[in-house]
Amino acid sequence: MKSLLSTVRSVLTACLCAVLMFSLAMPALASGLPTKDQPMKNEASETAKTYERTAKDAIDQGGPQGLEAITERAQGGALNDIQGTAGAENMKRPSNSQGAGSIEDTLKKSLEKAQDK
């Protein structure tokens, strides 16, 4: 009887160890490999990569550039020299913020809510 109990205990211990090993390995296997259309969580966006590429090019050209070169690159709707047109569609401007209230209205509403509480 003791030998049977010892064998069962050994088998249960081995099974428990196997379950623990597989449960620790599964989260790493479950994530899979990222696809091209789904960047990793901490990967830089295309806009950030554009900023970095432009900044590196400016540094590689060696020193400060003249006003003419900067003005030439900023033509064509660029927001600024480094950013270019990247992120322009996300920028707030009157054409895409018609429904937004003024700052004064927002403050008045907030103060009224605070007084009501």
ABEGO torsion letter per residue (X at the ends): XAAAAAAAAAAAAAAAAAAAAAAAAAAAAAAEBBBAABBBAABBBAAAAAAAAAAAAAAAAGEBBBAAAAAAAABGGBABAAAEABGAAABBBAAAAAABBBAAAAAAAAAAAAAAX
